[in-house]
Amino acid sequence: MECEPSTSIISFDLNNKFHVFLSFRGPDVRNTFVDHLYAALSAAGLRVFLDSEELEKGKGIDSSLQTAIQTSDILIPIFSKGYAESTWCLEEAARMCRSNGLIIPLFYDVEPCDVRYPQRKGGLFTQAFEKHYTHLDRHDEKTIEQWKGALHQISELSGWSLKAEFGHEGRLVKAVVKGVLDKLKNRVPLDVPTHLVGFERGIHELTNSLHLNSMDISLVRVGISGIGGVGKTTLAKVVYNEVHRRFDACCFLFNIGATAQNSTRLMDLQGRILRSLVNYHGEVPSVDEGRSLMRDRLRGVRALLILDDVNDGEQLHAVYGDWFGHGSRVIITSRDQHILNLAKVDSVLKMSGLGNDEGLELFSWHAFSSAFPETPYQELSIKIVSACQGHPLALEVIGSHLFDKRESNDIRCWEEAVHNIGEYPSISRILQTSYDGLTHVEKEIFLDIACCFVGESKRDADIIWEVLYPNKVQTAIKNLSLKMLINIRGHGFLHMHDLLQEMGRGIQEQADNNSRLWPSMVGHKSLNKDRAEEVKMLVYTGENKRDPVSLHNMPSLRYLFLQNTKVAVNFVKLAPNLICIKIRDCEIVSDRHTWMMSRTQLQFDSSWSQVRIFSLEKCAFPTKIPNTLNSLVNLQRLYIQHCKDLTTLPSTVGNLLQLKELKLCGCKSLKRLPDTVGNLVRLEVLCLGDCADLKSLPSTLGNLAQLQSLSLVRCTGLRSLPNTIGDLAQLMQLNLQGCSGLQGLPKTIGDLAQLEWLSLFECSGLQRLPYTVGMLSNLKFLNIHGCSGLGSFHHIVVRLAQLRESNRSAGLGSLVQKKFHVYVGFNVDGEQEGEALMGHLQKSVRICRGRKDDQSLCTESLRICRGREDGQSRDNSWAIDNSDILVEVLSRGLNIPMRNSNGLNIPMRKNGLNIPFFPHEVWCRWHICRSCY
């Protein structure tokens, strides 16, 4: 069965996509297994295509199914005994093989061999196909052969089986949900330019070179070559977005040439590959051991790997080998054809510049926001496009530079631009034309980024710039972004094209000063005493920790980044005006002259008074930080992360009254926080993730009136939260993911009026939720997936109406969907009043009658059973099975009360009257169906 690549690459609409498409034969499994699976996947925050849920009335079923298949990340055909009887199911299977989604089969009550050989003697699908061949008037023989080919191809893929779970449907549902979530971890589409001019041919050629119609090929390696800025990375990103769903796992490593200049960075890249492809979170001790790890872990993974801008053999050797699983694809971009030859790629796509018409269109989009230049500027536009020689980056940069000049009707700026490019234009001269038009502050910030801040946090850089250029930073950043000179990726990280970075560093090198030094420059311009006073920004990465960095008196130094070296404890005295200090994977030693091997404490004094950001990551030093920490009187961000020996913070941390962020992630030996943490009245972010030995939090935590985010991810030793947590009036995010030792939440959590995001993911020790959780009126996201010890939710969720407005809330299938099973009785005065109450309920939600002991009603969400106050129920009951019940009931002002653990009766108010309504029993069939979500 041939798989044809989709041609709708550029027009892919993220708003219409599904995470999962379920293909099944309705009479076999719709009201049983599929109902459970659909609710469980939806509960995990996934958008699932199910024909009864997603097909709109009046829309052609064929087109709707085709669109759903094409836009789904994961396609799950559920093979049951009657699957082959449905021509729709067979057609869906065939279309899956022609799509770009990842197909994972589920063998419900059939064997893979039944699917692989549908006409074998005695097979479960034999009669169905014999019947299809007798109705060739409905579908021709070629179509039937395509169906058989699709079944054969899908049956050879790894998937799930009910037999493998020993017939337990609940376990199978749980396995599917976990598997799908694992597959989707790295499936976020990459950002690509809005106007992809001239890429159609490259997309077609690259897609064909990957042989996506022959996924049985062991490994395909494709290279993309071309000069810098010609669009190699953009092409790889566009194709990645289209085809990544076909693979078990995927990883895109950007700009390797600029980010992997030493062994430490190469190990970081190896770690990223292992995390992305096999969820490996261990350490990579060395480059050689990283290769061994990849060879051992990646052999069984059908992966898509993109290695962007590889520029030397050492980088290639570290991240690339013959260890990928069957059906994997690797794309390598490089300016150097020799690198692609070393990689032994199967084919090379050579990219060249745009033609005149395409170049004019791309330039016009950036200069005029249209496909054609405006009339007064046509001749000048043609000259500029000709000078750019079809180079996409140059066209984008110069077009963006001239955009605001066109708005001011200043045609002279355009004429000057043409003149500045000169009679013998070069790409660097064209790019520098845009740089020359910047203001002084914009130039300084551009050079700071090019030399020192690529890949660094914009928020950290902002603090430095605001000291140096107050009230001018954000305008400068906005202008640099609009002119295409920089971009901000992901969660606020600074980036620029490597050609622009080269240009910026070239400008700095030509300047007769040492104001900005980056790793390669530190080697060429030694930090001698005569020139040290010029240095404003210094980035140094050692080859190994045996190489110390020699720092001299640097009164102008504002930014210092040291990695993989030794640093003397008194280095700050040499640079009294430092604003930001980042030390990663270093040893703090006592004497910079003898470089003694013994580690020592950090020493803080008045020379640290100007420091705003202090970051220590993966550093080896004693178990405590000295009390002189309070010398950092202007400190705004303190990051001490992955320092495994740290056991506590000094009480003087409470004197850092300007502190806004405190991150102690990965400090596995940290046992407690001092009570004085409560004095940090300006603190907005507190992160204690992976502090496994942390047993409790101080009660003074409630004094943090400005705290907005509290992360306790995988604090497995934490048993409880302080009652004062309810005093955090500004808290918006509370992340307790993986706190397996946490047994309950304090009732005061209901006082968090601003809380919008609460994750209890895999809090397996959690035994109860307080009813006050239902008072979190602003809560928009709640994740309780994996809380296997949670036995009852009582009446908390009826108040959480906003949770239903999007499908992002995870783990709520048992609450908001159809999988929460509670048996509640009520007592009313007289049969008439009871029937009137039932009539009111029927107007609010859909009700059907059932019995408490009827196991077939496992898909219903809530039972309301008429009973007596002594707890004896009557024979009849009402089972509410509407998936929107909670929001529906709430929107009509009707509350469903339940007795709390103390037996307190909570009356229900209807039309202003109190109706005696009490629960006589809370019966939760959690043990039966908790795996359904």
N, C-alpha and C positions, 0 to 999 in steps of 0.2 A: 504494500500500500504506500504510495508516494505521498509525502507531506509537502504541500505547496506553501511557501512563505506568504504571509499576508502582504498586501500592497498598500495597506492603509497606515503606513508608518507615521507620516507627518500629521495626519488628521486624528490621531488617537486622542480620545476625550476622556480624561481622568474622572470627570464627574459622573460618567455613565458606567463605570467599571464595576465588576463584582469581584469579590475575593474568591468565592467558590461557586462552581456550577455543579448541581447534582442531577445526574441522569439516572432514571429508574423507571421500572414498570409499576404504575400506580396500584393496580389490584394486589400486587405481591407485598409491597412494603410501605405504601404511602401512609397509612394510618397507624403504623407500628414503628418499625425501625427508623424510617426516614423522618417521621414526625419528631422522634427523639433527637435524631442527629441534627435536624434543621434548627431546633430550639437550642441545642448545645452550642452549635457554631455561631448562631446569632447572639447567644449569651456571651460568647467570648469576644464580642465586638466586631464580628465579621459580617459583611454583606453577602448573603447567600441567594443564589438564583434558584427559585423553586416555582415551577410553572403556575401553581395555584395561587402563589403569593405575588409573583412579579409580572405576569402577563396582563396587560391592560385590555379591557373589553374593547372590541372593535379593531384591535391591531392584529395584523396577520401573524399567526403563530409561527410561521416559517421564518419571517424576517426577525421577529423578536428572539426566537431561539438562536438564530445565526449571530445576531448582535451580542447576545448574552455569552455565547461560546467564545466569540472573538475577544470580548473584553473581560473575561474572567482569568484570574491568575492561576487558579488550580481547578482542574476538571476531574470530577470523581464519577465514573460510571459504576453504578451499584448493580452487579450481576446477580440476578435471582433466577430461579428456574424458568420463569416466564419471560425473561428479558428479550429473548430472540423472537418471541411471538409478536412483539410490537415493532412495526416498521419505523415508527418515530424514534424508538430507542436505537435501532440499528443505524438510522440516518444521523442521529446525534453522535454516535460513536465514530462514524465516518468523518463527520465534520470536525470532531475533536482532533483527529489525526491531521487535518488540514489547517488547524489553528496554531497559535504560538503559545498556548497555555501549557502548563505542566500537568500531564495526565497521571493520575494515581488510581489504579483500579481497586475496587472493593468487592471481594468475592463473598457474597452473603451466604447463600446455601448451594453454591456450585463450586466445582474445582476449576483451577486455571486450565486444565486440559479440556474441560467441557467448552470453554470459551475459545481456546486455541484451535481446536479441531471440531467445529460446530456440526460436521456431518459424519463424525465417526460413529461406528456401529454401537448402539446402546447409549449414546451420548444424550445429555439432557436437552440439547438444542437441535437434535437430529430431526424430530418431527416438525418443528417450527420451520426449518429451512426447506424440508420437503414440501410443506404447504406453500411457502413463498414461490418455489419453482413451478407450482401448479397454477399460479396466478400471475403469469408473465404479462397479462394484459394490464396489470396495475403497476408493475415495475419490471424493467427489462433485466436480462441475465447479467449485463455488465454491472448494473447497480447492485445486484445480489453479490457478485464477486467482490465488489468494493466493500460491502458490509463484512464479508468473510475476512477480507484482508485486514480491515480495521480491527476486528475482534482478535485476529491472530497477533497483530502488532501490539495491541494493548495488553493482551494476556502475558506477554513476555516482560512487561514492566513490573517492577516491585511495587507492592501495595499492601492492603490489609485483607485479612480473612477471618470470618467468624469462627472457623475451625481452629485457627491459631489461638483464639481467645477462649477455647474450650466451650464454645457455644454461648458464652455470656455476652449478650448484646450490650449491656451497660459498659463492660470493659472495652468492647470494640468501639463504642462511641467515644469513650475517654481517649483511646489510642488515636482515633482519627483527629479529634480536636487538638491533641498535643502535637501530632504530626503536622497538621496544617499550620498551626502557629509557628512551629519551628521553621517550616519552609518559607513562611512569609516574613521572617525577621528582617531580611535584607532585600526586600522587594520594592523599596520606595523608588519611583522613577526619578531619574536624574534631570536636572534643569537644563533645558536646551534653548537656544535663541528663538525668539518669536518668528523671525524671518529667516528661514532656511533656504537661501538662494543658491542655486547651483549644486545642490546635494543629491538630486534625484539619481543621477547615474552612479555616483559613489555608493549610495545606499543599496542600489540594485546589485552592483558588482560585489560589494562586501557580503551582502546576504547570500548571494549565490556561492561565494567562495567558502562560506561556512558549512555548506552542504547540509542544510537543515532538513532536507528531504531524505537524508540518509543518516539518521541518528545512531545506526548500528556501527558506523565507522568509529574505530577506537578513539582517535584523537585528531582534531583538525587545528592547525596553527596558521594564523593569517597575520601578515605584517602590513602596516600602513606607513608609508614613507613620504617625505616631503619636507620642505623648508619650514621653519617655525612660523606659526601664525596662519598657515594655509588651511587649517580646519581639520587636522587629523583627530584631535581630541573630540571635537564636536561630532564628527562622523561616527566615532566609536560610541559616544554617548547616545546618539539617536538610534543606532542599531541595538545597543544594549537595552534601551527602553522597550524595544519591540520584541526581542527574542529571549530576554532573561527569564520569562515565565516558563520556558521549556525545560529548565534545568533544576536539578535538586538544590543547588546553592550557587551563589554568584558573588563576585567581588570585583570592584573597580578601584585600582590603585592609581591615583592622580599624580602627575608631575614627579615621577620617581627621580628623574635627574637632579631636580633641585632639592628634594627632601631627603635623599639617601646618600649623603656625602661621607659617611663613616660607618663603622661596624654597628654602632649603637642604633643609628637610624635604620640600617638594614634589618636588624633584629626586630625593630618596631614594625617594619613592613611584613616580616614573616609572621609576627603575632597577629597582625590584622588579617592576613590571609587565613590563618588557622581559626580565628574567631568567626570570620564571615562564613567559611565553608563547612566547618565541623564544630562550631561553638566551643572551641578550646580556649580556656581562660587561664591556663598555666603560664609560667614564665618561659621565655626563650633564652637560655643561658649564653648561647653563642651562635654565630652564623652557621657554623657546621652542624651544631645540634638542631638548629632550626630547620635545616635541610633534612636531617634525619626524621624530625617530627613530621614534616610535610610528607615525606616518602611513606611514613608509617600510617598516617591518618587519612590521607587524601585518595588512596587507591580505589576505594569503593564509592567515591563521590562523583556523580556526573555534574561537572561544574562548568560555569562560564567565568573566565578570568580575563580581565583587561589590564594590561601593564602599559601605562601611559608614559611616554617620553623617557624611555630607557636610553641612556647615553654612554654607558660603559659596560664592559664585560663582567665586572665584579657585581654590579647591580643585577644583571641578568642571571648570573650564577646563583645568587642568593635566593631569588624568588621563583625561579623557573627550572623545571626538570621533567622527567618522564613519569611522574608519580600520579598523574590525574586519572580518574576513573573512566571507564568505557563511555563513549559518547560525549566527552568533554570538548570544549572549544576554548582556544586561547587567542586573544587579539593583542598584538604588540605594536605600539606606535613609536617611531623613532625618526630622527633626522638623519641617522647614520645607517646606511645600507649594510655596513659591516656587522652591526648589531643583529640585524635580521638574518644575516647569513649565519652568524653564530647560533642563533636560535633554531636554525634549520626549519624555517617556516615553510609551509606547503605552497603558499602563494603570497605575492606582494602586490598591494594596491598602491600605485604611485599617484599622489595628489599634486595637481598643478593649480595655478591661479585661475581666476574667473575670466571668461571672455568679456569683451567690451560691454555687451548688452547686460549680462548678468552683473558685472561690476557696477554699472550705472544704476541698476535696480537696487543693489545692496546699499550703495552710497546714498541713494535717494531715501531709502527707508530711514536711515539715521540722520540725514540732513534735513529732510522735509516731511518725514512721517507718511510718505506715500511712495508708490512704486516708480514715479517719474519726477524729475526736477521741475521746479517752477520756472515759468518762461524767462524771467530776467536772469536766471542763474544757469540756464542750460549750457551755454558755451563754456562758462567757467567750470561747471560740473564735469563736462566731458574732458577738459584739460586735467582736472584733478584725478579723475578715474584713470586716464592714460598714464599719468605720472606714477600712480600707485601700482601699475603693472599687474592689475588683477589680484593683488594681495588682500584677502578678506579682512585681516586684522587692521591693516593700514586704512582700508576703506571705512571700516566701522569707527576707528578712532578719529580720523580727520573729519568724517561726516558728523559725528557727535560734537566735535569741537566747533564746527561751523553752524550748528543748529541754532543756538541762541543769537548768533550774529545775523542769521537770516531773519529772525523775529524782529530785530531792531532795524531792519532794512539797511544795514551797513554793508554795502557791496564792496567797500574798500577793504574790509577784513578778508573777504574772499580773494580779492586781487593780491593782497599781501601774502596770503597762504600759498597761492600759485607761485609767487615770486620766491618765497622762502624755500619751497621745495627745490627750486633751482633747475638749471638746464640739465644736470646729470643727477637725477633723483636716486635716492636709496631708501630702503624701508626704514632704516634708523633715522634718516633725516626727516621723513614724513612723520614718524612717531614723535620726534622731538619738536616738530612744529606745534603739536598739541601741548607738549610740556612747556614750551616757551610762552604760551598764552596764559599760563596759570599765574595766580597771585603769589606773593612771597610765602604766605602760610600754606597754600596748596602745594607749592613746590617742596617745602620742607616736609610736609606730611607724606607726600608721594615718595620722597627719597627715604624717609624713615621706614615706610612699608617695604620698598624695594630692597633695602639693605638688611633690615632686621625683623620685620613684622609679618612677612608672608606666612600664613598658617597660624598666626597668633590671634588671640581674642581681641576683638575691637573694643570691648568694654574695658579691658585692661589698658589698651593703648590710649583710650579716651582720657583716662585719668592723668596720664603723663602729658598729653597734649593740652588738656585744660589748664594745667599748671603753666605750660610754656606759652600757650596762645589762648588766653581766656576769652570765652564768648565768640570764638571764631571757628571752632572745631567742626561742629555739625554741618555748618554751611559749606565748609571746605570738603568734607567727606561726601556730601551730597553732590557737589559739583564734580569731584573726581569720578564718582560713580556714573553720573550722567554722561561724562565725556569718555566712558568706557576704559578709563585708565586703571580702575580697580573694580573689584566686585566683592560682595560679602556673601559667603556661603553658609549653608547650614545654620547652626545656632550662633551666628555672629562672628565668623572667622574671616580674617582679611586675606584676600587673594588678588593676584594679578597675573596676566599672561607672562610666560617666561621671557618673551621678547621685550616686554615692557620692563620686567625686572632687570634684564641684562642692560637695557638702555639706562635705567636709573642707577645701577651700580657703575656703569661706565661714566656717567656724569659725576658721580661721587669720586671715582678714581682720578678723574681729570682735575678735580679740585685739589688745591695744594694744602690739604689739611687731613687730619686723622679723625674727623668728627664722628664718622660712622665706620665701625669695623665689624666685619662678619667673618666666619671661620676661615675661608681661604685668604682673606685679607690680613688676618692676624699673623698668618705665616709669612706674608710678604713684607708687612710693615711691623716690625717688632715693637713691642710696647716699651720703648726706651724712655728714660726720664725726660729727655729733651722734648719729645712730642706727646707725652702722655697727657699733658694738661689740655690738649685739644679735643680729646675723646669725649663725645657726648653719649654714644650708644655703642655697646660692645656685646657681641655674641661670640662665645668661644666654646668649641666642642673638642675635647681631647680624644685621642685615639684609644687611650686606656687610662686607668686611674693612676698609673705610675707617672704620668706626665702632669706636673703641676703647672698652673697658670701663674705667671708673675705679674702682679699688679703694682704699679707705682702710684705716686700721688696724682689723682685725677679729679681736680676740683670741678670740672665741667660735666662729669659723668652723671647721666640721668637714668639710663637703663642698662642693667647688667644681667646677662643670661649666661650661665655656666653649666656645662654638661659633661659628665664622664671625665672628671679631673679631680685634683685635690685643690682645696681652697683654704687659705689661712683664716683662722678664726677672727682676726682683727682687720679683715679686708675693708670694712666699711669706713674705718678711720681714714683710709686713703681716698675715699670718695664721699665727702660729707654732704653732697647735694643729691645723692641718689633718690629717685622717686620710686623706682620699681626694681626689685631684686628677685630673680628666679634662679634657683639652684636645683638641678635635676641629676640624680644618680651620681652624686659626688661624695667625697670624704671630707669632713671638716677636720683639719689638723691644726696643731697648736702653733707651729712656727713656719713662716713662709720661707725662711732661709735654710733651715735644716730639713724641712719637710719630714718631720718625725712621723713614724708609722702609727703612733698612738693616736686614737681619736680623742676629741675633746669636746667640751660643751661650747655652744655658741656664747658669745659675749655681747651683751647689749649695753649701750651707754648713750649719752646725748648726741653722739655722731649719727644715730639712727633717726633723729627727730623729723627729718624730711621725708622718710620712707612712707609711701602710701600703700604699696603692694609688696608683700613678702611671701614668697612661695618656696617651700622645700618639698621635693618629691623624690622618693626612693633614695633618701640619703641615710647614711650610716652615722649615728651619733648616740650618745648615752640616752638613758631612759627618760630623762627629764629635761625640760627647758627651764633656764634660770629665771629667778624672780624679776630680774632686770628687764624682762619683756615689756614692762610698762614704760620703758624709755621710748617706745615707738608711739609717741603721743598723737601723731597724725595718721596712724595706720587705718586704712579703710578695708583692706582685704588681707586675711591671713589664711594661707593655704599650707597645711602640713599633711601631705598625702602619701600613703604607702610607705610610711616610715615605721617599720614593723617593731622597732624597739621602744617606741614612745608609750609610756604607761599613763601619764597624766599631764595636765597643763598646770602651770603655777596659778595661784590665786590672784596674782597681779594682772591676769588677763582681763579681769573686770575693770581695770583702769583704762582700758583702750576705748574711750568713750566715743571715738569717731568710727569705730569698726562697724561695717555694714555686712560683710560676708565672712563666715568662719567655716572652713572646710577641713575636716580631719578624716577624709575617706581613706579606707584601707589601712588604718592604724590598728592592726589586729590585736595589739597588746594593751590598747587604751582601756582602762578599767572604770574611770569615772571622770566627770566634769566637775570642776570646783563650783561651789554655790555662787561665787562671785560672777559667774556667767550671766546671772540675772541682772547685773548692772549695765549690760550692753544695750542700752535703751535705743540705740540706732540700728541694731542688728536686723537685717532683712532676710538673710539666708543662713541657715545652719544645716550643714551636711555632715552626717556621721556614718555614711554607708560603709558596710563591711568592717565595722568595729565589733568583731565577734565577742570580745571579752567584756563589752560594756553591759553592765547588769541593770543599771537604773539611770534615770535622769534627775537632776536636782529639782526640788519643788520650786526654786526661784525661777525656773523656766517661764513661769506664767508672767514674769515681769517684763518680758520682751515684747513691749507694746507694738513695735513696728515689724515684728517677724512675719514674713509672707510665705516662706517656704521652709519646711522641716523635712529632711530626708533621713530615714533610719533603715535604709535598704540592707537586708541581710545582717542585721544586728541580732544574731541568733541567740545571744545570751540575755537579751532584754526580756524581762518577765511582765512588766507593767509600765504604764505611763502615769505620770503624776496627775493628781486631780486638778492641779493648777493649769493644765493644758487648756482648759476652757477659758482662761483669761487672755488667750492670744487673740485679741480682737481683730487683727489684720491678717491672720493666717488664711492663705488661699489654697496651699498645696500641702498635703500630708502623705508622705510615702512610707508605708510600713511593709513594703514588699519583702517576702522571705524572712520575716521575723517569726521564725517557727516556734520560738519559746514564749511568745506573747499569748497569754491565756484569755485576756479580756480587755475591753476599753472602758475608761471611766465614764460615768454618766455625764460628766461635765463636757464631754465632747460635743454634746448637743448645743453648747453655748457658742460654738465657733460660727458666728453668723456670716462670715465672709468665705467660709470654706467652699471651694468649688471642685476640688480634686482629691479623692481619697482612694488609695490603693492598699488593699489587704491581700494582694495576690500571694498565694502559697503561704499564708499564715496558718499552717497546719495545726498549731496548738491552740488556736482561737476557739473557745468553747461557747461564747455567747456574744451577742451584740446588745448594748443597752437600748432600750426603747427610745432614748433621746436622739439616736441617730436619725430618727424620723423628723426631728426638728431642724435639720440642716436644710433650710429653705433654699439656699443658693447652690446646693450640690448639683453638679452637672456630670460628674464622672465618678463611678464607684466600681471597683474591681474586687470581687470576692472569689474569683476563680482559684481553686485549689485549697480552699478552707475546709478540708475534709473533716475536721473535728467540730464544725459548727452544726449544732443540732436543731436550733429553732431561731426564727427571726421575729416571732410574735407579730406585733402590728406596726412595725417601724416603717415599712416601705410604702404604705398607702399615702404617705405624705410627700414622697419624693417624686413629684410629678415631672420635674424637669429632666429626670433621667431618661424619659421616654422620647424626648425630642430629637435625639440622635441615636444612632446604633453603636455609638462608641463605648458605651458602658459595658464592661466585661464581667462575666460571671453572674449575670442577673437573669439568666434563663429561668431559673427556678422562682424568680420573683416577678419579673415583668413579662416574661414569655408564658409558656404553658406548663412549666415543670415544677412548680412549688405545690406540695400536697399537704394541706392542712384540713383537719376535721374540726369544725367548731359548732357547738350547739347554742341555741338561744331559747329563751322562754318569754312568752307574751301572755297578756291577760285575755284569754278567750281566742277561739278559733278564728273569729271574724278579723280580729286585729292582726293575727298572724298571717292570714291570707292577704290582708291589705298591705302588710309589709312585704310579702313576697311579690305582690303586684308592683310595688314601688321599685323593688330590686329588678324586676323584669324589664322595667322601662329604662333602667340604667345600664344593665349588662345582659348578655345572652345567657339564659339558664336552661339547663336540662336536668332531668331527674336521674338519680342513680342511687347506689347503695354504698355504704362505707366499706363493705368487704368485697366490692366488685373490682378485681384487679385490672379489668379491661379499661378502667377509667384512669389509667396512669398518666394520660396526656392532659388531664384537666388541671386547672390551676388552683382552684380553691373550692372547698365544700362548705356549705352552710346547712347544717342539719338541725331540724326542729327537735327540741328536747326539753327535758324538765330540769328544774333546779337541782334535783338530786343526782343529776349526771346520767340518768337513763334516757337513751335516745329513742325516738320513735322509729317506725319502720321506713318512713320515706325521708328523702333528703334532696337537696338541690345542689348540683355541681355546676360551678361557674367555669366555663372553659374559653372565655374570650381573652385573647392575648393582650388586649388593651384594657383589661379590667381595672388595673390600679389607677391609671390615668382617667379612665372613663368614670369610675366611681367618684374619684376625687373632684373631677370637673363638675359633677352634679351635686357637690356639697354633701355627699353621703360617705360617712366614715364606717369602716368595718372594724368594730372594736374586738379586742380579745383580752382575756384575763391575763394579768401579768403574773410574775412568779410568786407574788404574795397573795394571789387569789383575789385581788381587788377587782370588783366589777366596774366596767366603764360603760356608762349609758350611751346610747346613740340618739342623737337629736335629729328628728325628721319633721320638717315644716314647723319648726319652733317648739315641738313637743318632745319631751323625754320619753323614749320608749324603753321599757325594761329589756335590755338586750345583753345577755352575758354569755361568755363561753364556758361550757362545762368541761371541755377537754381540748387540749391541743395535741393533735395526732399527726405527727410528721413522718411521712414515709421516706425519710432521707436515706435510710439504709437500702431502700429498694432502687431509688432512681438518682442518687447523687451523681452517678457517672454520666447521667444524661446531659450534663452541662460541662 
